[in-house]
Amino acid sequence: MSMTSILLTILGIAIFVVGLLFSIAWHELGHLSTAKLFGIRVPQYMVGFGPTIWSRKKGDTEYGIKAIPAGGYIRMIGMFPPGADGRVEARSTSPWRSMIEDARSAAFEELEEGDEKRLFYTRKPWKRVIVMFAGPFMNLILAVAIFLGVAMTFGFQTQTTDVAGVQKCVISQSEKRETCKESDPVSPAQAAGLKVGDKIVAFNGQKIDEWSVLSDRIRDTIGPATITVQRDGQEKTLHAVLKKNAVLKKDSDGEVIPGKYVSAGYLGFAAQTEIVPLSFGDSVVRMGDMIENGVDSIIALPSKIPALWDAAFSDGERAADSPVGVVGAARIGGEVMNLDVPAQNQVAMMLFVLATFNLSLFLFNMLPLLPLDGGHIAGALWEALRRNVARIFKRPDPGPFDVAKLMPVAYVVAGVFICFTLLVLVADVVNPVKIS
C-alpha cells in the first residue's frame, strides 16, 4: 500500500469517526432537549465512553467528550422509582435483587434539594415515551435527510435500456461462467443483430423507457419478439426468438436475489448503468425500501451469527450483507476514499454510509428491550395501560411501573449484545466486508 493510499484510508476513517460522533451527539441531544423541556434534571451529557477527555458544566448539566467513540449517554435523575417500601436502596443477599437495587440507587445519585419535582419516573408516561423516543428519532431524521439529499442531488446507479454488451451464446446464470462452449446455442440478442450502443425503446411494439419494465417483459416472453432500438439517430426493428434460460430470481421490489434462479425468457445482453438523480417521490419510495430492508436485517441478525462466526474464526466467506460494526464501517470509509471514482461519488458514498448507520441506530434502539431506549418506552406504555385499566374499572392507581425489576434481564441482554459486538469486531478485523 502506497503512502497516498494510507493517507486516504486514514482520511476516510477520520471522516467516518467525525460523522459517528456527530450522530451520537445528535441522538443524545434528542434525549437532553426533551428531558429539559419536561423539567427533568440531567447531570451529564456525554459523547463516548471511558475516560473523559473534555468537559464543561453549563447550568446543572456537565457536557463532555470521552475517549472511546462507541456510544454516548445522558444521565437523568430518578430513572427508576423507589422500591415498594419507599426506599431508594435496600440490602439483599440475592444477586438479582442486588442488581435491581444498585440500578435504583444509581438513578438517585447526585440528588439535590428540589430534585423531588425533577425526577424522570414522576413524569407522565407519554412524556417519558417522548424523552426516550426523541434520541432514536433524531437518528431517523438525520438518516432521512441525508438519504433524500443524496438521492435527489447525486442519485443512484441505475440500469437503463441502453445496451452495454451482447452475450454471444446462451449460458445459464447458475453456471457462473463467461466463456462460450461449442455446444452453447447462439444468444437471441446476437442472432437478432443487437449491438453495443443500441437503445431499446420498444418491445413487441410497446414503448419502453425503464429497465425494470423491459426486464420483466423479456422474462415473460419465450419465442418470437420484436425489439425496436435507436441506432445512429434512427429507429430500427430487430426480430429475435427468446429462449428459456435459468436467470436470477427477483424479489417483490424487483431486485435480483443472489443464488436463487428461475426459468424465464432470455435475450442475452447487458444493460448500461448510469447514476441518475431521483425525484422526491422516488426518493421517498427508495427510503421506504431502505427502512424495510433495515427491519428485515434486524430480524435476520440471529440467523447470520453462524456465518459470521465462520467468517471470523474459519475459512467462511464474509457475505456482503453481513453485520458490520463501528470498526468495519470505519474501514469501509477508508476504502471509499481509495476508490478510483470522482470525488462527488466518494462524498455521496460516505454520506450514504452515515445515513445507513443512523438508520441502524434508530431501528436497533427501538427494540423493546432494556437497556435500549425501546425498553424504557415499553415500560412507560405498560404503565399507562395499567393505570388506564385501573381507572376504567375504578381500582386503586397501581403507581409507576418499576422498570428496575427488569434490570437482571437488561444485564443478560447487554451481555448478549456485548458478545455479538465482539464477534462482529473480530470479523471486521480479520475478514472485513469489502466494497468495489
C-alpha positions as CSV (number, residue, x, y, z in Angstrom):
1,M,0.0,0.0,0.0
2,S,1.4,3.4,-1.0
3,M,1.8,6.3,1.3
4,T,-1.0,8.1,-0.6
5,S,-3.3,5.1,-0.2
6,I,-2.5,5.1,3.6
7,L,-3.3,8.8,3.9
8,L,-6.5,8.4,2.0
9,T,-7.5,5.5,4.2
10,I,-6.8,7.5,7.4
11,L,-8.8,10.4,6.0
12,G,-11.8,8.1,5.2
13,I,-11.7,6.6,8.7
14,A,-11.4,10.1,10.3
15,I,-14.3,11.4,8.3
16,F,-16.4,8.4,9.4
17,V,-15.4,8.9,13.1
18,V,-16.4,12.6,12.9
19,G,-19.8,11.5,11.4
20,L,-20.2,8.9,14.1
21,L,-19.5,11.4,16.9
22,F,-22.0,13.8,15.4
23,S,-24.6,11.0,15.1
24,I,-24.2,10.1,18.7
25,A,-24.2,13.7,19.9
26,W,-27.4,14.3,17.8
27,H,-29.0,11.2,19.3
28,E,-28.3,12.3,22.9
29,L,-29.4,15.8,22.1
30,G,-32.9,14.4,21.4
31,H,-33.0,12.9,24.9
32,L,-31.4,16.0,26.5
33,S,-33.7,18.6,24.9
34,T,-37.0,16.8,25.7
35,A,-35.8,15.9,29.2
36,K,-35.1,19.6,29.9
37,L,-38.4,20.5,28.2
38,F,-40.3,18.4,30.7
39,G,-38.3,19.7,33.7
40,I,-36.1,16.6,34.3
41,R,-32.7,17.3,35.7
42,V,-29.8,16.0,33.6
43,P,-26.5,16.0,35.4
44,Q,-24.5,14.7,32.4
45,Y,-24.5,14.7,28.6
46,M,-21.6,12.7,27.3
47,V,-20.4,11.6,23.8
48,G,-18.3,8.4,24.0
49,F,-17.4,6.1,26.9
50,G,-14.3,5.6,29.1
51,P,-12.1,8.4,30.4
52,T,-13.3,12.0,30.0
53,I,-11.0,14.0,27.7
54,W,-13.0,17.2,27.8
55,S,-16.0,18.5,29.7
56,R,-17.6,21.8,30.7
57,K,-20.5,22.5,33.0
58,K,-23.3,24.8,31.9
59,G,-26.2,25.2,34.2
60,D,-26.8,22.0,36.0
61,T,-25.5,19.8,33.2
62,E,-21.9,18.7,32.5
63,Y,-21.2,18.4,28.8
64,G,-18.3,16.3,27.7
65,I,-16.5,14.0,25.3
66,K,-15.0,10.7,26.3
67,A,-12.1,8.7,24.8
68,I,-14.0,5.8,23.2
69,P,-16.3,7.0,20.3
70,A,-18.6,3.9,20.6
71,G,-21.7,5.5,22.0
72,G,-22.9,8.1,24.4
73,Y,-25.4,8.8,27.2
74,I,-27.2,11.4,29.3
75,R,-27.8,10.8,33.0
76,M,-31.3,11.7,34.2
77,I,-32.2,11.8,37.9
78,G,-34.8,9.3,39.1
79,M,-34.8,6.9,36.1
80,F,-36.4,4.2,38.4
81,P,-39.0,4.7,41.2
82,P,-38.2,3.9,44.8
83,G,-38.9,0.3,46.0
84,A,-42.2,-0.9,47.3
85,D,-41.1,0.1,50.8
86,G,-40.4,3.7,49.6
87,R,-36.6,3.3,49.9
88,V,-34.1,4.0,47.3
89,E,-31.8,1.3,48.3
90,A,-32.4,-2.0,50.1
91,R,-29.9,-4.6,51.2
92,S,-30.2,-8.1,49.9
93,T,-28.1,-11.2,49.6
94,S,-29.8,-12.1,46.3
95,P,-27.6,-11.2,43.4
96,W,-30.6,-10.5,41.2
97,R,-32.1,-8.2,43.9
98,S,-28.7,-6.5,44.3
99,M,-28.7,-5.7,40.6
100,I,-32.1,-4.1,40.9
101,E,-31.2,-2.0,44.0
102,D,-27.9,-1.0,42.6
103,A,-29.6,0.3,39.5
104,R,-32.2,2.1,41.6
105,S,-29.5,3.7,43.8
106,A,-27.5,4.9,40.8
107,A,-30.7,6.6,39.4
108,F,-30.7,8.8,42.5
109,E,-27.0,9.7,42.6
110,E,-26.3,13.4,42.9
111,L,-29.8,14.0,44.2
112,E,-30.1,17.7,45.3
113,E,-32.6,19.7,47.2
114,G,-35.6,20.4,45.0
115,D,-35.0,17.4,42.7
116,E,-38.1,15.7,44.1
117,K,-40.0,17.5,41.4
118,R,-37.5,16.9,38.7
119,L,-37.3,13.1,38.7
120,F,-37.8,11.1,35.5
121,Y,-40.2,8.5,36.9
122,T,-42.6,11.2,38.2
123,R,-43.3,12.4,34.7
124,K,-46.4,11.1,32.9
125,P,-45.9,8.1,30.8
126,W,-46.4,10.0,27.5
127,K,-43.7,12.4,28.5
128,R,-41.3,9.6,29.3
129,V,-42.1,8.0,25.9
130,I,-41.2,11.2,24.2
131,V,-37.9,11.6,26.1
132,M,-36.8,8.1,25.3
133,F,-38.1,8.1,21.7
134,A,-36.5,11.5,20.9
135,G,-33.0,10.0,20.7
136,P,-33.6,7.4,18.1
137,F,-36.0,9.7,16.3
138,M,-33.1,12.2,15.8
139,N,-31.1,9.5,14.1
140,L,-34.1,8.7,11.9
141,I,-34.4,12.4,10.9
142,L,-30.7,12.5,10.1
143,A,-30.8,9.3,8.1
144,V,-33.8,10.5,6.0
145,A,-32.3,14.0,5.5
146,I,-29.0,12.6,4.3
147,F,-30.6,9.9,2.1
148,L,-33.0,12.3,0.4
149,G,-30.3,14.8,-0.1
150,V,-28.0,12.2,-1.8
151,A,-30.8,10.7,-3.8
152,M,-32.2,14.0,-5.2
153,T,-28.9,15.8,-5.8
154,F,-26.5,13.0,-6.7
155,G,-28.6,9.9,-7.4
156,F,-28.0,6.2,-7.5
157,Q,-26.6,3.8,-10.1
158,T,-29.5,2.7,-12.2
159,Q,-29.7,0.3,-15.1
160,T,-31.0,1.8,-18.3
161,T,-32.3,0.3,-21.6
162,D,-29.0,1.1,-23.4
163,V,-27.0,-1.9,-24.5
164,A,-23.6,-2.2,-22.8
165,G,-22.7,-5.7,-24.1
166,V,-24.2,-8.6,-26.1
167,Q,-23.8,-12.2,-24.9
168,K,-22.6,-14.4,-27.8
169,C,-24.3,-17.6,-26.5
170,V,-26.9,-18.8,-24.0
171,I,-25.3,-19.6,-20.7
172,S,-27.3,-20.5,-17.6
173,Q,-26.6,-17.8,-15.0
174,S,-26.3,-20.6,-12.4
175,E,-23.2,-21.9,-14.2
176,K,-21.3,-18.7,-13.4
177,R,-19.1,-18.8,-16.5
178,E,-18.5,-16.3,-19.3
179,T,-16.8,-18.4,-21.9
180,C,-19.0,-20.0,-24.6
181,K,-18.7,-23.7,-25.4
182,E,-19.3,-25.1,-28.9
183,S,-22.4,-26.8,-27.7
184,D,-24.0,-23.5,-26.4
185,P,-26.7,-22.1,-28.7
186,V,-26.3,-18.5,-30.1
187,S,-27.9,-16.0,-27.9
188,P,-31.2,-14.4,-29.2
189,A,-29.6,-10.9,-29.0
190,Q,-26.6,-11.9,-31.0
191,A,-28.8,-13.7,-33.6
192,A,-31.1,-10.7,-33.9
193,G,-28.2,-8.3,-34.5
194,L,-28.4,-6.3,-31.3
195,K,-25.3,-4.1,-30.9
196,V,-23.4,-2.2,-28.2
197,G,-24.7,1.3,-28.0
198,D,-28.3,0.5,-29.1
199,K,-31.0,2.0,-27.0
200,I,-34.1,-0.3,-26.7
201,V,-37.2,1.9,-27.0
202,A,-39.9,-0.7,-27.6
203,F,-40.6,-4.4,-27.0
204,N,-43.2,-6.1,-29.1
205,G,-44.5,-2.7,-30.2
206,Q,-44.9,-1.3,-26.7
207,K,-42.8,1.7,-25.7
208,I,-40.1,1.1,-23.0
209,D,-38.2,3.6,-21.0
210,E,-37.3,1.8,-17.8
211,W,-35.0,-1.2,-17.4
212,S,-37.3,-2.9,-14.8
213,V,-40.2,-2.9,-17.3
214,L,-38.0,-4.2,-20.1
215,S,-36.5,-6.9,-17.9
216,D,-40.0,-8.2,-16.8
217,R,-41.2,-8.2,-20.5
218,I,-38.2,-10.2,-21.6
219,R,-38.6,-12.7,-18.7
220,D,-42.3,-13.2,-19.6
221,T,-41.5,-13.9,-23.3
222,I,-40.4,-17.2,-24.8
223,G,-40.4,-17.3,-28.6
224,P,-40.6,-14.6,-31.3
225,A,-40.4,-10.9,-30.3
226,T,-39.7,-7.6,-31.9
227,I,-37.2,-5.2,-30.4
228,T,-37.2,-1.6,-31.5
229,V,-33.8,0.2,-31.0
230,Q,-32.4,3.6,-31.6
231,R,-29.1,3.3,-33.6
232,D,-27.2,6.2,-35.1
233,G,-30.2,8.5,-34.6
234,Q,-32.7,6.2,-36.3
235,E,-35.1,3.6,-35.1
236,K,-34.6,0.0,-36.3
237,T,-36.8,-3.0,-35.6
238,L,-35.0,-6.3,-34.8
239,H,-36.6,-9.8,-34.7
240,A,-35.5,-12.2,-32.0
241,V,-36.6,-15.6,-30.8
242,L,-36.2,-15.6,-27.0
243,K,-35.1,-18.8,-25.3
244,K,-35.8,-20.2,-21.9
245,N,-32.9,-19.9,-19.5
246,A,-32.0,-20.1,-15.8
247,V,-31.8,-16.4,-14.6
248,L,-31.6,-14.8,-11.2
249,K,-34.9,-14.6,-9.3
250,K,-36.4,-11.2,-8.4
251,D,-37.9,-10.2,-5.1
252,S,-41.1,-8.2,-4.7
253,D,-39.2,-5.0,-5.2
254,G,-37.7,-6.1,-8.5
255,E,-34.2,-6.7,-7.1
256,V,-32.4,-9.9,-8.1
257,I,-31.8,-12.4,-5.3
258,P,-28.2,-13.8,-5.3
259,G,-28.0,-17.5,-5.6
260,K,-31.7,-18.1,-6.5
261,Y,-32.7,-18.9,-10.0
262,V,-35.9,-19.3,-12.1
263,S,-36.6,-20.4,-15.6
264,A,-37.6,-17.4,-17.8
265,G,-37.3,-15.8,-21.1
266,Y,-33.7,-14.8,-22.1
267,L,-32.5,-12.3,-24.7
268,G,-28.8,-12.1,-23.8
269,F,-27.4,-8.5,-23.3
270,A,-26.0,-6.4,-20.5
271,A,-27.8,-3.1,-19.6
272,Q,-25.8,0.1,-19.4
273,T,-25.7,1.7,-15.9
274,E,-25.5,5.3,-15.0
275,I,-26.0,7.5,-11.9
276,V,-29.4,9.2,-12.1
277,P,-30.8,11.7,-9.5
278,L,-34.2,10.6,-8.2
279,S,-37.4,12.7,-7.9
280,F,-38.7,13.5,-4.4
281,G,-41.4,10.8,-4.8
282,D,-39.0,8.1,-6.0
283,S,-36.5,9.1,-3.2
284,V,-39.2,8.6,-0.6
285,V,-40.1,5.2,-2.0
286,R,-36.4,4.2,-2.1
287,M,-36.1,5.4,1.5
288,G,-39.1,3.3,2.5
289,D,-37.4,0.3,0.9
290,M,-34.3,1.1,2.8
291,I,-36.2,1.1,6.1
292,E,-38.0,-2.1,5.2
293,N,-34.7,-3.8,4.4
294,G,-33.3,-2.4,7.7
295,V,-36.1,-4.0,9.7
296,D,-35.6,-7.3,7.8
297,S,-31.9,-7.2,8.6
298,I,-32.6,-6.6,12.4
299,I,-34.9,-9.6,12.4
300,A,-32.4,-11.7,10.5
301,L,-29.5,-11.0,12.8
302,P,-29.7,-14.2,14.8
303,S,-29.7,-16.3,11.6
304,K,-26.5,-14.6,10.4
305,I,-24.4,-15.5,13.5
306,P,-23.2,-18.9,12.3
307,A,-21.9,-17.4,9.0
308,L,-20.4,-14.5,10.9
309,W,-18.6,-17.0,13.3
310,D,-17.3,-18.9,10.3
311,A,-16.0,-15.7,8.7
312,A,-14.3,-14.7,11.9
313,F,-12.7,-18.0,13.0
314,S,-12.6,-20.2,9.9
315,D,-12.5,-20.0,6.2
316,G,-16.1,-18.8,5.8
317,E,-16.8,-16.1,3.2
318,R,-17.9,-12.7,4.5
319,A,-21.2,-12.0,2.9
320,A,-21.9,-8.6,1.5
321,D,-24.9,-8.2,3.8
322,S,-23.1,-9.4,6.9
323,P,-23.5,-7.3,10.0
324,V,-20.8,-4.6,10.3
325,G,-19.7,-2.8,13.4
326,V,-18.1,0.6,14.0
327,V,-14.6,-0.8,13.0
328,G,-16.0,-2.3,9.8
329,A,-17.8,0.8,8.9
330,A,-14.7,2.9,9.5
331,R,-12.7,0.5,7.2
332,I,-15.4,1.0,4.5
333,G,-14.9,4.7,4.9
334,G,-11.2,4.2,4.3
335,E,-11.9,2.1,1.2
336,V,-14.3,4.7,-0.2
337,M,-11.6,7.3,-0.2
338,N,-9.3,4.9,-2.2
339,L,-11.8,4.1,-4.9
340,D,-10.9,5.3,-8.4
341,V,-14.0,7.3,-8.8
342,P,-14.8,11.1,-8.9
343,A,-14.7,13.0,-5.6
344,Q,-18.5,13.6,-5.8
345,N,-19.0,9.8,-5.9
346,Q,-16.9,9.4,-2.8
347,V,-18.8,12.1,-0.9
348,A,-22.1,10.5,-1.8
349,M,-20.9,7.1,-0.7
350,M,-19.6,8.4,2.6
351,L,-22.9,10.2,3.2
352,F,-24.8,7.0,2.3
353,V,-22.8,5.0,4.9
354,L,-23.6,7.6,7.5
355,A,-27.3,7.5,6.6
356,T,-27.3,3.7,6.9
357,F,-25.5,3.9,10.3
358,N,-28.1,6.4,11.6
359,L,-31.0,4.2,10.4
360,S,-29.4,1.2,12.1
361,L,-29.2,3.3,15.4
362,F,-32.9,4.1,15.1
363,L,-34.0,0.6,14.4
364,F,-31.7,-1.1,17.0
365,N,-32.7,1.3,19.8
366,M,-36.4,0.8,19.2
367,L,-36.2,-2.9,20.2
368,P,-38.4,-3.2,23.3
369,L,-35.5,-4.5,25.4
370,L,-33.6,-2.9,28.3
371,P,-31.2,-1.2,28.4
372,L,-32.2,0.1,25.0
373,D,-34.4,3.1,24.6
374,G,-37.2,0.9,23.4
375,G,-37.2,-1.0,26.7
376,H,-37.9,2.2,28.6
377,I,-40.6,3.1,26.1
378,A,-42.2,-0.3,26.6
379,G,-42.1,0.2,30.4
380,A,-43.8,3.6,30.1
381,L,-46.5,2.3,27.7
382,W,-47.2,-0.7,30.1
383,E,-47.6,1.7,33.0
384,A,-50.0,3.9,31.0
385,L,-52.0,0.7,30.1
386,R,-52.1,-0.4,33.8
387,R,-53.3,2.9,35.1
388,N,-55.9,3.4,32.4
389,V,-57.3,-0.1,33.1
390,A,-57.4,0.6,36.8
391,R,-59.2,3.9,36.1
392,I,-61.8,2.2,33.9
393,F,-62.6,-0.5,36.5
394,K,-62.3,2.1,39.3
395,R,-59.5,0.3,41.0
396,P,-56.7,1.9,43.0
397,D,-53.9,3.5,41.0
398,P,-51.1,0.8,40.7
399,G,-48.5,3.6,40.6
400,P,-45.4,3.8,38.4
401,F,-44.2,0.6,36.8
402,D,-40.9,-0.4,38.4
403,V,-38.6,-0.8,35.4
404,A,-35.7,-1.5,37.8
405,K,-37.2,-5.0,38.4
406,L,-36.2,-5.8,34.8
407,M,-32.5,-4.9,35.3
408,P,-31.5,-8.6,35.6
409,V,-33.0,-9.2,32.2
410,A,-31.2,-6.0,31.0
411,Y,-27.9,-7.3,32.1
412,V,-28.5,-10.6,30.2
413,V,-29.5,-8.6,27.1
414,A,-26.4,-6.3,27.5
415,G,-24.2,-9.4,27.8
416,V,-25.6,-10.9,24.6
417,F,-25.1,-7.6,22.8
418,I,-21.5,-7.3,24.0
419,C,-20.8,-10.9,22.8
420,F,-22.3,-10.1,19.4
421,T,-20.4,-6.8,19.2
422,L,-17.1,-8.6,19.9
423,L,-17.9,-11.3,17.3
424,V,-18.6,-8.5,14.7
425,L,-15.4,-6.7,15.8
426,V,-13.2,-9.8,15.2
427,A,-14.9,-10.5,11.8
428,D,-14.4,-6.8,10.8
429,V,-10.7,-7.1,11.7
430,V,-9.8,-10.5,10.2
431,N,-12.3,-10.8,7.4
432,P,-13.9,-7.4,6.7
433,V,-16.7,-6.6,4.3
434,K,-15.2,-5.1,1.2
435,I,-16.7,-2.7,-1.4
436,S,-15.9,-2.3,-5.1
